[in-house]
Amino acid sequence: MTRRATPLIVGLLTLLALPQGVARSGGSPFTDVPTNYWDYTAIVYVASTNTWMQDYGPATFQPSTKETRKLLAGALVKAYAPDEPIDPTLVIPDVPVDDPYYPYVNVAVKLDWIQLKDDGTFAPDNVAKKNLFDRAIVLAMGLKDEADGIAGAHQADGTPYTFDDDYRPYMSLAAWFDLHYNWDGADEGKDLEAGTKLPRDEVAYSLWMSKLAPSWQFSDATVFTNVELADVSGKQVTRTQYELNQIGYPYIYAGEWNKASPPGYCCGSQPEGGMDCSGFVWWTLKKNEGGYDAAQYHPGYSGWSLPQRTSSDMAHNAPTHVSWGKLEPNDIMFFASNGGTSWSDVDHVGIFLGNDWMIHSTGGGPQLTWVGDGSWYKDHFVYGRDLNTNSGPAAPGTRGAAGVATGWGTALGGDQALTAKGA
């Protein structure tokens, strides 16, 4: 593990690494995709430079048309396993052998990228949803061991965590690889949730990103083959489990709910479920206080007092500054992308899970991230905050000889306005 770039850096690297042959100006090769379309470059790459998604001919792409399971099978097999032979013993009752998509469906099923339905059918014309897509593309990218490692997340003593959705490990990796476009502003309602039916433009973007992912990112991803978190007990297990089950929701700037915010909510609204970094901390850790009853959504534990909403305010009001070596599970971790060391430099926050693992919401939404030596996060760590410390804001210091956090004390900090939102 040598490095982990931020999503912004990955995006910049991607733009700098555009393949030769992709049109940057002039006329579009598609009648229905203008050159200023949001993922024009990706569409050209997957359906003109390459013919993986040329399902409607060389001049028509149909970007807003929903991608069916058979078209998805075709795109992934053409891109990742074009020479893989079919399994002639594999019977797919609703995809006859004379169907032009039969070879792709056969291979996708053979390789377990897309599974048959419980009744043995493939449902070729059903629309592919994000969760199924994430599983298929992560496996096509050769990341099965990494997905299995996340699915087998466990404590150091072997106690396993169990995801409430088998797709979450794949969605975590899709987020880590920045496979989905992060919509912002008025378009945030377009961000993808687990059950979103995917239009072809989103599939094109993800396939483009997967093929352009740098080799170091695959090398770094091997850390996920063994996700061993710290030993915790009681309600701390419930807390960690709840956080893991938020994987799959998108990153929504100023978002703090895993669903559209309810009618009458005091402090703004969001169009769909999703969290920004500090919103994720609020959603999963905060108790019922200040007009925000987050605790009703995690009844297995009551939560902690966390009056602040932004990452920098959370850092500013930390009663003590917890150094890296003193971090314990459930501590909040603060980061500064500018390399600064003050609370005013902080622009990101996550939750420490122990053994150099963190869960946070960044590009792609809530996800697991390794934060050990050589990682971007270790290099940009400012300090941590212990939510079990009862004192108010204090001068920088370090934690004493405290054990694993299990109490439900308060850290009263400043009374920040609930409408102050951000990273």
C-alpha positions as CSV (number, residue, x, y, z in Angstrom):
1,M,0.0,0.0,0.0
2,T,1.7,3.1,-1.2
3,R,-0.9,5.7,-1.8
4,R,-4.6,6.4,-2.1
5,A,-5.6,9.5,-4.1
6,T,-8.6,11.6,-3.2
7,P,-11.6,11.3,-5.7
8,L,-10.7,14.7,-7.0
9,I,-7.1,13.6,-7.8
10,V,-8.4,10.5,-9.4
11,G,-10.7,12.6,-11.6
12,L,-7.9,14.8,-12.6
13,L,-5.7,11.8,-13.4
14,T,-8.5,10.4,-15.5
15,L,-8.9,13.5,-17.5
16,L,-5.2,13.6,-18.1
17,A,-5.2,10.0,-19.3
18,L,-7.8,10.2,-22.0
19,P,-7.1,7.6,-24.6
20,Q,-5.9,8.7,-28.0
21,G,-8.6,8.7,-30.6
22,V,-11.3,10.1,-28.4
23,A,-12.8,13.2,-30.0
24,R,-12.2,16.4,-28.0
25,S,-13.8,18.8,-30.4
26,G,-15.7,18.9,-33.7
27,G,-18.8,16.9,-34.6
28,S,-20.2,14.0,-32.5
29,P,-20.3,10.6,-34.1
30,F,-23.7,10.2,-32.5
31,T,-26.9,11.9,-33.6
32,D,-28.3,11.8,-30.1
33,V,-25.1,12.7,-28.1
34,P,-23.9,16.3,-28.6
35,T,-20.3,17.1,-27.9
36,N,-21.3,19.0,-24.7
37,Y,-23.1,16.0,-23.3
38,W,-22.1,15.4,-19.7
39,D,-20.2,12.1,-20.4
40,Y,-19.6,12.6,-24.1
41,T,-16.0,11.4,-23.8
42,A,-17.0,8.2,-22.0
43,I,-19.7,7.4,-24.6
44,V,-17.3,7.9,-27.5
45,Y,-14.8,5.7,-25.7
46,V,-17.2,2.8,-25.2
47,A,-19.2,3.0,-28.4
48,S,-17.0,4.6,-31.0
49,T,-13.4,4.2,-30.1
50,N,-14.5,0.7,-28.9
51,T,-17.7,-1.0,-29.9
52,W,-18.7,-2.4,-26.5
53,M,-21.9,-0.5,-26.3
54,Q,-22.8,-0.1,-30.0
55,D,-26.1,-1.8,-29.5
56,Y,-28.1,0.7,-31.5
57,G,-25.7,1.1,-34.4
58,P,-22.6,3.3,-34.9
59,A,-24.5,6.6,-35.0
60,T,-27.1,6.2,-32.3
61,F,-26.4,5.6,-28.6
62,Q,-29.7,6.3,-26.8
63,P,-28.0,7.7,-23.6
64,S,-31.2,8.0,-21.5
65,T,-32.5,4.5,-22.4
66,K,-32.3,2.1,-19.5
67,E,-29.7,-0.6,-19.8
68,T,-31.1,-4.2,-19.9
69,R,-29.4,-7.2,-18.4
70,K,-28.5,-8.6,-21.8
71,L,-27.1,-5.4,-23.1
72,L,-25.0,-5.1,-19.9
73,A,-23.8,-8.6,-20.4
74,G,-22.8,-7.7,-23.9
75,A,-20.9,-4.6,-22.8
76,L,-18.9,-6.3,-20.0
77,V,-18.0,-9.4,-22.0
78,K,-16.9,-7.4,-25.0
79,A,-14.8,-5.2,-22.8
80,Y,-13.4,-7.7,-20.3
81,A,-13.7,-11.3,-21.8
82,P,-14.0,-11.0,-25.6
83,D,-12.3,-14.4,-26.1
84,E,-13.9,-16.3,-23.4
85,P,-15.7,-19.4,-24.8
86,I,-19.3,-20.2,-24.0
87,D,-20.3,-23.1,-21.8
88,P,-22.4,-25.3,-24.1
89,T,-23.9,-27.2,-21.2
90,L,-25.4,-24.0,-19.7
91,V,-29.1,-23.8,-20.3
92,I,-30.7,-20.4,-20.2
93,P,-34.4,-21.0,-21.0
94,D,-35.3,-17.4,-21.9
95,V,-32.3,-16.6,-24.0
96,P,-32.3,-19.0,-27.0
97,V,-29.0,-19.9,-28.6
98,D,-29.9,-18.0,-31.8
99,D,-30.3,-14.8,-29.9
100,P,-27.4,-12.5,-30.9
101,Y,-26.8,-11.8,-27.2
102,Y,-26.7,-15.4,-26.2
103,P,-22.9,-15.7,-26.2
104,Y,-22.5,-12.7,-24.0
105,V,-25.3,-13.8,-21.6
106,N,-23.8,-17.3,-21.5
107,V,-20.3,-16.0,-20.6
108,A,-21.6,-13.5,-18.1
109,V,-23.5,-16.3,-16.3
110,K,-20.6,-18.7,-16.7
111,L,-18.2,-16.3,-15.0
112,D,-20.8,-15.4,-12.3
113,W,-20.8,-11.8,-13.2
114,I,-24.6,-11.8,-13.6
115,Q,-26.5,-14.5,-11.9
116,L,-29.6,-16.3,-13.1
117,K,-32.9,-15.7,-11.3
118,D,-34.1,-18.1,-8.7
119,D,-36.3,-19.8,-11.3
120,G,-33.3,-20.4,-13.6
121,T,-34.1,-17.6,-16.1
122,F,-31.9,-14.7,-17.0
123,A,-34.7,-12.0,-17.6
124,P,-32.7,-10.5,-20.5
125,D,-35.0,-7.5,-21.0
126,N,-35.2,-6.5,-17.3
127,V,-33.4,-3.3,-16.5
128,A,-30.1,-3.5,-14.7
129,K,-30.0,-1.8,-11.3
130,K,-27.0,-0.2,-9.7
131,N,-26.4,-2.9,-7.1
132,L,-26.4,-5.7,-9.8
133,F,-24.3,-3.5,-12.0
134,D,-21.7,-2.8,-9.3
135,R,-21.4,-6.6,-8.6
136,A,-21.0,-7.4,-12.3
137,I,-18.4,-4.7,-13.1
138,V,-16.4,-5.3,-10.0
139,L,-16.1,-9.0,-10.8
140,A,-15.4,-8.2,-14.4
141,M,-12.5,-6.0,-13.2
142,G,-11.0,-9.1,-11.5
143,L,-11.8,-7.9,-7.9
144,K,-13.5,-11.0,-6.6
145,D,-11.0,-11.6,-3.8
146,E,-11.3,-7.9,-2.7
147,A,-15.1,-8.2,-2.7
148,D,-15.0,-11.4,-0.7
149,G,-12.6,-9.7,1.7
150,I,-15.1,-6.9,2.4
151,A,-18.0,-9.4,2.6
152,G,-15.9,-11.3,5.2
153,A,-15.2,-8.2,7.3
154,H,-14.5,-9.3,10.9
155,Q,-13.1,-8.3,14.2
156,A,-9.5,-9.3,15.1
157,D,-10.9,-12.2,17.2
158,G,-12.8,-13.6,14.2
159,T,-16.2,-12.3,15.0
160,P,-17.9,-11.6,11.7
161,Y,-20.0,-8.7,10.5
162,T,-23.0,-9.5,8.3
163,F,-24.2,-7.1,5.7
164,D,-27.9,-6.7,5.3
165,D,-27.4,-6.6,1.5
166,D,-25.1,-9.0,-0.3
167,Y,-24.3,-6.3,-2.8
168,R,-22.8,-3.8,-0.3
169,P,-19.2,-5.2,-0.7
170,Y,-19.3,-4.6,-4.4
171,M,-20.8,-1.2,-4.0
172,S,-18.0,-0.3,-1.6
173,L,-15.4,-1.2,-4.2
174,A,-17.3,0.7,-6.9
175,A,-17.3,3.7,-4.7
176,W,-13.6,3.3,-3.9
177,F,-12.8,3.1,-7.6
178,D,-14.9,6.2,-8.3
179,L,-16.9,4.3,-10.9
180,H,-20.0,6.5,-10.7
181,Y,-20.4,10.1,-11.6
182,N,-21.0,12.5,-8.6
183,W,-23.8,14.8,-9.5
184,D,-24.0,18.1,-7.7
185,G,-26.2,21.2,-7.3
186,A,-29.6,21.0,-8.8
187,D,-28.8,17.6,-10.4
188,E,-28.1,15.7,-7.2
189,G,-31.4,13.9,-7.6
190,K,-29.6,12.0,-10.4
191,D,-27.2,10.4,-8.0
192,L,-27.5,6.6,-8.0
193,E,-28.9,4.6,-5.1
194,A,-28.7,0.8,-4.8
195,G,-32.0,0.2,-6.6
196,T,-31.6,2.9,-9.3
197,K,-32.4,1.6,-12.8
198,L,-29.3,2.5,-14.8
199,P,-29.5,4.6,-18.0
200,R,-26.9,3.8,-20.7
201,D,-25.0,7.1,-20.2
202,E,-24.3,6.1,-16.5
203,V,-23.2,2.6,-17.7
204,A,-20.9,4.2,-20.2
205,Y,-19.3,6.4,-17.6
206,S,-18.7,3.6,-15.2
207,L,-17.2,1.3,-17.9
208,W,-15.0,4.1,-19.1
209,M,-13.8,4.8,-15.5
210,S,-13.1,1.1,-14.9
211,K,-11.0,0.7,-18.0
212,L,-9.0,3.8,-17.2
213,A,-8.3,3.0,-13.6
214,P,-4.5,3.1,-13.0
215,S,-2.6,0.0,-12.1
216,W,-1.6,1.3,-8.7
217,Q,-5.3,1.5,-7.8
218,F,-5.7,-2.2,-8.4
219,S,-2.5,-2.8,-6.4
220,D,-3.8,-0.7,-3.5
221,A,-7.1,-2.5,-3.6
222,T,-5.6,-5.8,-2.5
223,V,-5.8,-4.5,1.1
224,F,-9.5,-5.3,0.9
225,T,-8.8,-9.0,0.7
226,N,-8.6,-9.1,4.5
227,V,-10.8,-6.5,6.3
228,E,-9.9,-7.1,9.9
229,L,-11.4,-4.5,12.2
230,A,-10.6,-3.9,15.9
231,D,-12.3,-5.9,18.6
232,V,-15.3,-4.2,20.1
233,S,-18.2,-5.4,22.1
234,G,-21.9,-4.7,22.9
235,K,-23.4,-1.7,21.3
236,Q,-20.2,-0.9,19.6
237,V,-20.7,-3.9,17.4
238,T,-24.2,-2.7,16.5
239,R,-22.8,0.7,15.7
240,T,-20.2,-0.7,13.3
241,Q,-22.7,-2.9,11.7
242,Y,-25.1,0.0,11.1
243,E,-22.3,2.0,9.5
244,L,-21.3,-0.8,7.2
245,N,-25.0,-1.1,6.1
246,Q,-24.9,2.5,4.9
247,I,-22.6,1.5,2.0
248,G,-24.4,1.9,-1.3
249,Y,-25.9,5.3,-0.7
250,P,-24.5,8.1,-2.8
251,Y,-22.5,11.1,-1.8
252,I,-24.9,14.1,-1.5
253,Y,-23.4,17.5,-0.6
254,A,-25.0,18.6,2.7
255,G,-26.8,15.2,2.8
256,E,-27.5,13.7,6.2
257,W,-30.2,11.1,5.6
258,N,-30.2,7.7,3.9
259,K,-33.5,8.6,2.3
260,A,-35.0,11.9,1.1
261,S,-35.3,14.2,4.0
262,P,-38.7,14.1,5.6
263,P,-41.4,16.8,5.3
264,G,-41.1,19.5,7.9
265,Y,-37.4,18.9,8.6
266,C,-36.1,22.0,10.2
267,C,-32.8,22.3,8.4
268,G,-33.1,22.1,4.6
269,S,-33.9,19.1,2.4
270,Q,-32.3,16.7,0.0
271,P,-33.8,15.0,-3.0
272,E,-32.7,11.4,-2.1
273,G,-30.8,9.3,0.3
274,G,-27.1,10.1,0.7
275,M,-24.6,11.8,2.9
276,D,-21.6,14.0,2.7
277,C,-18.7,13.2,5.0
278,S,-19.9,15.1,8.1
279,G,-23.5,14.1,7.3
280,F,-22.5,10.5,7.5
281,V,-20.9,11.0,10.9
282,W,-24.1,12.7,12.1
283,W,-26.4,10.0,10.7
284,T,-24.5,7.1,12.2
285,L,-23.2,8.6,15.5
286,K,-25.5,11.4,16.7
287,K,-28.1,11.0,19.5
288,N,-31.4,12.7,19.6
289,E,-30.6,16.4,20.3
290,G,-31.0,19.8,18.9
291,G,-34.1,19.0,16.8
292,Y,-32.3,16.2,14.9
293,D,-33.5,12.7,16.0
294,A,-30.9,10.6,14.2
295,A,-31.2,8.0,17.0
296,Q,-34.6,6.8,15.8
297,Y,-32.9,5.3,12.8
298,H,-30.3,3.3,14.8
299,P,-32.4,2.0,17.8
300,G,-29.7,-0.5,18.6
301,Y,-27.7,2.3,20.2
302,S,-28.6,5.8,21.5
303,G,-25.6,7.7,20.0
304,W,-23.4,10.5,21.2
305,S,-23.8,14.2,21.6
306,L,-22.5,16.0,18.5
307,P,-23.9,19.5,18.1
308,Q,-21.7,20.5,15.2
309,R,-22.5,19.7,11.6
310,T,-19.4,20.5,9.5
311,S,-16.1,18.7,9.7
312,S,-14.2,21.9,10.6
313,D,-16.7,22.8,13.4
314,M,-16.5,19.2,14.7
315,A,-12.7,19.6,14.8
316,H,-12.8,23.0,16.4
317,N,-15.0,21.8,19.2
318,A,-13.0,18.6,20.0
319,P,-12.5,18.6,23.8
320,T,-9.1,16.9,23.3
321,H,-7.0,16.3,20.2
322,V,-6.4,12.6,19.8
323,S,-3.1,11.7,18.2
324,W,-2.9,8.9,15.6
325,G,-1.4,6.4,18.1
326,K,-4.2,7.0,20.6
327,L,-7.1,6.5,18.2
328,E,-9.8,4.0,19.3
329,P,-12.8,2.6,17.5
330,N,-15.6,5.2,17.1
331,D,-13.2,8.2,17.3
332,I,-13.8,10.8,14.6
333,M,-10.8,11.4,12.3
334,F,-10.1,14.8,10.8
335,F,-8.2,15.4,7.6
336,A,-6.9,18.5,5.8
337,S,-6.3,18.2,2.0
338,N,-4.0,21.2,2.1
339,G,-1.7,19.5,4.6
340,G,-2.6,21.9,7.4
341,T,-2.6,21.1,11.1
342,S,-5.3,23.4,12.4
343,W,-9.1,22.8,12.8
344,S,-9.6,25.6,10.2
345,D,-7.7,23.4,7.6
346,V,-10.0,20.4,8.2
347,D,-12.2,19.6,5.2
348,H,-12.9,15.9,5.7
349,V,-14.1,13.6,8.5
350,G,-14.5,9.9,8.9
351,I,-15.0,7.3,11.7
352,F,-12.1,5.1,12.9
353,L,-12.8,1.4,13.0
354,G,-9.5,0.2,14.3
355,N,-6.6,-1.7,12.8
356,D,-6.0,1.2,10.3
357,W,-9.5,1.0,8.8
358,M,-12.0,3.9,8.5
359,I,-15.5,4.3,7.2
360,H,-16.5,7.6,5.6
361,S,-18.5,9.2,2.9
362,T,-16.6,10.6,0.0
363,G,-16.8,10.4,-3.8
364,G,-19.2,7.5,-4.4
365,G,-20.7,7.7,-0.9
366,P,-20.1,5.7,2.3
367,Q,-17.3,3.2,1.9
368,L,-14.6,1.4,3.7
369,T,-11.1,2.8,3.4
370,W,-7.7,1.7,4.6
371,V,-5.8,4.5,6.3
372,G,-2.5,3.0,7.3
373,D,1.1,4.0,6.6
374,G,1.6,5.4,3.1
375,S,-2.1,6.2,2.6
376,W,-3.3,9.7,1.6
377,Y,-5.4,9.7,4.8
378,K,-2.5,8.9,7.1
379,D,-0.4,11.7,5.4
380,H,-3.2,14.3,5.8
381,F,-4.5,13.3,9.2
382,V,-4.9,16.3,11.6
383,Y,-6.2,14.8,14.8
384,G,-9.1,12.7,16.2
385,R,-12.0,13.4,18.5
386,D,-13.2,11.1,21.3
387,L,-17.0,11.5,21.7
388,N,-16.9,9.9,25.2
389,T,-15.0,12.8,26.7
390,N,-17.3,14.8,28.9
391,S,-15.4,18.1,29.0
392,G,-16.1,21.0,26.7
393,P,-13.7,22.4,24.1
394,A,-10.1,22.5,25.4
395,A,-6.6,23.2,24.3
396,P,-5.0,20.6,22.1
397,G,-3.9,17.5,24.1
398,T,-3.9,13.8,23.9
399,R,-6.1,11.1,25.3
400,G,-5.2,9.4,28.5
401,A,-5.1,5.7,29.1
402,A,-8.7,5.1,28.0
403,G,-9.9,1.7,26.8
404,V,-12.1,1.0,23.8
405,A,-14.9,3.5,23.8
406,T,-18.1,1.9,25.1
407,G,-19.9,4.7,27.1
408,W,-22.4,7.2,26.0
409,G,-21.1,10.4,27.4
410,T,-21.4,13.9,26.0
411,A,-18.9,16.2,24.3
412,L,-20.7,19.4,24.3
413,G,-18.7,21.6,22.0
414,G,-20.0,24.9,20.5
415,D,-23.7,25.3,19.6
416,Q,-23.3,25.4,15.9
417,A,-26.3,26.2,13.7
418,L,-27.9,23.1,12.2
419,T,-28.1,24.8,8.9
420,A,-24.3,25.1,8.6
421,K,-23.5,22.2,6.3
422,G,-20.7,21.1,4.1
423,A,-17.9,18.6,4.0
